[in-house]
Amino acid sequence: MPLELSEPEPGATGQEEQVATREALTAALATVPRDHLACLLLRVYSGFSYEEIGAMLGIPIATARTRAFRARLALANALRASEEST
């Protein structure tokens, strides 16, 4: 299931700023390795436990946790770099 972002409210923070935020998030998500992103999305977006993620992906529980952590870290770093460049 793809991640869907809700439509922004025009006028709340300015449509241009919302477009820039969406573009920054999309670019940041593209930098995260797919196997890491899968673990993060299964955990955060779908609400599965690390045990369930490990079973679904055929990986140890510790690997599922590590990949989700590294995905969070990569997203934070990419968003921070994007914010600093603007």
C-alpha positions, 0 to 999 in steps of 0.5 A: 500500500503506497503512502498517501499524503492528505491534501494540504489546506490552502492558506494555512501555511501557504501553498508554496511552502506546502508544496516544498515540504511535500517535495522535500519529504518525497526526496527524503523518502527516495534516499532510504534503502527499500528494505529499510523503508519497508520495515519503517512503513510496516511498523509506523504506517501499518502498525505491525510489531517487529516480530510480525515484520521479521516473519513477513520479510523473513528476517530476524527481529533485531534486523527489522528493528535496526532497519526501521531505526536506520530508515528513521535516521536517514529520513531525519538526516535528509530532511535536515539537509533539505531544510538547511539548503533552503 
